[in-house]
């Protein structure tokens, strides 16, 4: 399914590669660079994947050891759901990244992008027993699509894929990984990125509010329920502000500030 939020990137397509794959590669490389630009990267410790269009069940990941601001369209590794590297350096596959991302790509092919991060803010909230509190508009917007996954150690066990998919549930987009970080999914790369950005803002706001030393202004259960319902209606597929609509503007910002090297 091609989302109206996906943007066709006009750049030279390498010989032997379909334009559909190259466009996804360009958008995914842009996502890595935007993640770094917005302060959500962690050296080489996290990863973002995108499904390659077609019936081969391949997806793209960053080469292990590369910083996010180094990622370009041609540098991405293509891997199948069994962990075989189809193209790119075979020794640069991050196995933990493969475990986390293949779980979603195998079980939920409608989500073309999976994004994983561990920022100071989302880890701060993921370590708090109560998780994301319903104390800000951003938190309520995110909470309408939020679920949790308990920490099971470093993601090096293929058996964890089952619990990741189970905890994501049927129609969520955001998952706090307790004591670890966060994961978002989307029907487009733009959707997954914007959900991660929304979560990051909600977590930063919560940490800031709790650190102020003053009593927080709580919201009534009625307002919480109402706002979550609004979020579901507006930001879901087909909603008036379908999440990810910001993606073309984000690409323009990236190109203004960092140029078009991500398309190389």
N, C-alpha and C positions, 0 to 999 in steps of 0.2 A: 504494500500500500504506500503510495507516494503522498506525503503530506503537502498541503499548500504552503507549509511553513518552510519547506526545504528550498534552498536557493541553488540554482544552477550556476556554478562558478566557471567563468570563461577563462580558460588558460590552456596551454598546450598539453594535450593528452599524450602520454608516452605510447610509443608503438606497441601494439598488441594488447592494450588495455581498453576496456569499454569506457565510454564517457561517463556512464552511470557510476562506475567504481571510482573514477578520478574525481568526480564531483563530491562524493562522500569523503574521499581522502582529503580533499581541500577543506571541507567543512570540519572534519575531525581535527586536522592540524590547527585550524583556526580556534577550535574549542580548547585545545591544549594551550595555545598562546594566550587566549583570553583568561583561562583559569590561572595562569601565571600572572597576568596583568592585574587581575583582581585579588591577588594575594591568597589564592586557595591551593597552591601547589606545595609539595613537600619533598624537595629534591627529586629523587627518582622513586619515591616510596608509594606513589599511587598511580592510577591508570584510568583511562577512558577508552571505551570500545565502541565500534559501530559496525553494524551488519553490512556486508557487501551485497548489493542488489543482485538477484538471481537465485537460482535453486541449489547452489552448491553448499549452503550452510557454512559460509566463511565469514569471519569477522576480523576487524583490524584492531591492533594494539600498538602501544609505543614500544620501541626497543629498550630493553632494560638497561639502565645506566645513563640514558639521555635525560637532560633537564627539559622541562616542559617548553621553555622558550626556544629550544633547539629543534623541536619537532616540525617537520615539513610533510607535505603530502606523500612524497616519494620515500620517506624514511620509515613509514609505518610498516609493521609486520602483518602479514596476512596468515591467519591460522584457521584450522578447521575445528569442529566441536570435539574432536578426539585429542587435540593438542598437537597435531602435526603442523609444522610451519610450512605453508604453501609458497610464500615468497618472503624475502628478507633474511637476515642472518639468523640461522637456527639456534645459535648460542645466546641470543638476546631475548628469548621468551621468558617473561616473568611468570613462573608457575602459579604463584599465589594470585596474580592478576587473571591468569587463565581460569583458575577454579571459580573465582567470584563471577567473572563475566560470562563464562560458558554456562553457568547455572541458569542465568536469565535468558541468554540467547537460545538455549535448547528448549526450555520450558515455555517461554513467552516470546515467540518470534515477532509478535506485533510491536514489541519494543525494540526499535532499531539501534538505540544508543543506551549504554550503561555507563554511569559516571561514579567513580569512587574517590573519596577524599578523606583526609584526616587533618582538619585545621584545628587551631587552638580553640576556636569558638565551638565547633561542633563536637570536638572531644570533650570540652568542658561540660556541655549539656549532656552528652552521652554518658559521662561519669556520674551525673547526678541521678539519684534514684527516681525522682519524679519525672525525669525527662524534660521535654519541652512544655513549658507552662503556658496556659491560656491567658497571657497577660499583655499581649500586644496584637495589633491587627495582623502584622506579618505572621506571628505565631499561629493565629487562628486560621489564616489562609493556608499555611503549610499543614497544620494539623488535620485539615479535612482530607489530606492525601497521605498521612503519615502512619508508619508502623515501626516496629522495633525488632532487632535481632540480637540475641545474647551472644556474648563473646565466647568463642570456642578455641581460642589460641590462633596462631598464625594460620592463614587460610591455605594450608598445604595438604589438606585431606579432601579428596574428591567427594567423600560422603557428606561434607558440609553443604554441597550444592542443594541437596534435598531440603535442608532446613532453611536455607536462604530463600528458596522459592516459596516454601510454605509460609514463612514469615512475611514475605512481600505481599501475599494475598492476591485477591482477584483484581482490584481496581485502584491500587495505591501507586504513587509515583516516588515517594520519599521514604527512606528507611534509615533510622539512626542505628548504627552498629554500636551497641553498648560497650563502653570502655575501649573504643576502637576508632570510630569516625562516622562516615555517612555514605549512603549510596542513593543515587537517583536514576530513574529510567524515563525514557520518553519515546514517543512515536517518531520523533525527529531529534537530531543533535541539539537543535535550539531549545526544544522542550526540556531535555535532560539538563542542559546547562542552566537554564533559567530556574528550574526547580532547585538546583544546588545553590544558586545565588540567593534565592528567596530563603532557603534554610539557613544559609550563612548569616544573612541579615537578622533573621529571627533569633538565632543563637547568640549573636553579638549583642543584640538588644537585651536578651535575658541576662547575660553575664553582666552587662552594664547596669541594669536595673537592680540586680541582686547585690552588686558591689557598692551601691550608693548609700547603704546604711539607713535607709528610710523605709517605712512600711509601703508595700506596693499596693496600688489601687486595683483590687480584684474586679472581675466582671461577673455578672449574673449568669447562671446556667442558661437562661433564655437567650441572652445576647450571644453567648458562646455558640449555642446550637444554631441560631439564626445566621451568624457570620460564617460558620462552616458550611451551611447549606448554600449561602450566596457564593462561596468559593467554588463549591462543586458545580454549580450551575454556570458560572461565568468562565472558569478556567479549564473545564473539561473539553474534550474533543467536540468541536462544533459550537462552543460557547462564544459569547461576544468578545472575550479577551482570551481566546485559546492560548494556553501557556506556550511560549516560544515565539509569539508574534514579534518579539523584540529582536530576533536573530539577525535580520538584514541590517538593522541599525547597529548592532554589535559588530558585525563585519565591517561596516563603514568606519566605526570608531577604531577598530584594530588596524585598519589600513591607514587611517590618518596618523596613528601614533607609532606604528611599527612597520608600515609598508606592507608589501605583498609577498614577502619571503616565504610565508607559510605555504604558498602554492608551488614551491619548487619541488 
